[in-house]
Amino acid sequence: MDHAGRLERLEKVLPENNLDFLLVTHLPNIRYLSGFTGSSAALLVGERGAVLFTDGRYRTQARQEVRDARIVIGSKAPHVAAAEWLLTQPQRGSRRYLGIEPESLSAGARQRVASVLRGRMKIQFAPPLIERARMVKDAAEIRRIRDAVTLGASLFSIARKRIRPGVREVEVAAAMEYEARREGAEGMSFPTILASGPRSAIVHGRASTARIPRRGFVVCDFGVILAGYCSDRTRSVHVGRPSRDEQTFYAAVREAQQAAIDRARSGVSTGEVDEAARSALRKWKLAKYFTHSTGHGLGLEIHEGPRLAAGQTEMLEPGMVVTIEPGAYIPGKQGVRIEDVVVITASGCEPLTATEKDLVVL
């Protein structure tokens, strides 16, 4: 990973945002910029370089993982250690500005930083500079995501073998998760969703102790973390012979997903992709049952920018990696969702693994 290049690009935009330093506390951002994967750290980025603050538990790990930032091992909270280090730096000008990440630094932590600095620097919320950079993946990131998506997709074969009437949802999820770890996954991207029968209408129906009914839809939403990068995939199957209405219901969601995939390309807004899916479901009078966004970016985190949702104006760019996952959910009755991960190109988008989406009947 090009950590040096990422740090250099960030350092260059700090002055444009009236910042002398940026205190990075969101761990995925720290990993993106430095390669450090520990659970306690702060990264201080300035025009003249970066300094990683962590504690003695990570002394060896930090030295193995971090090549492009100075490493400071201390005994205090990393954000406090960073603030104390700032006090030792030569003062240039009458006032300097420290940017913080408002979504990851608590009010209490911010107060501790301010107490250490004693007014010698002005603390202000920084714009999402790192999150914007992370939206567009480089070739190395796309390779890792593709590997994660490929491994994640292979778990569907386990689900197909295990989904049977009377089997508990958690048993199917456990078999999938065991196979993921056996094949090298660091873990699951999120708690596996496996919702059967009327529970399939619960959008985030985590696997429960409920037993799979004799007939009905089963929504399987799952993903793995591999080499730090996430995958995400949803398939909906039917136990027992589906009725004509159920086949139509599934076909409508599949059409909506394809419409969104066909619309996704560089220069198109994320809101337009969302509308493509909703428009398709509108024809089937199912749009009111589509209750979430069409998709989201993913990478080091399962949910990243951009967001593919109604009213969003972010423009898609080559290298963005997003999910496309429309669904329809009739409360108390049934639900269907179909999801794939695609990379945006100049001429369209490319699914990151081969896929079949015919309705599977078990």
Order of alpha helices (4+ residues) and beta strands (2+ residues): alpha-beta-alpha-beta-beta-alpha-beta-alpha-beta-alpha-beta-alpha-alpha-alpha-alpha-beta-beta-beta-beta-beta-beta-alpha-alpha-beta-beta-beta-beta-beta-beta-beta-beta
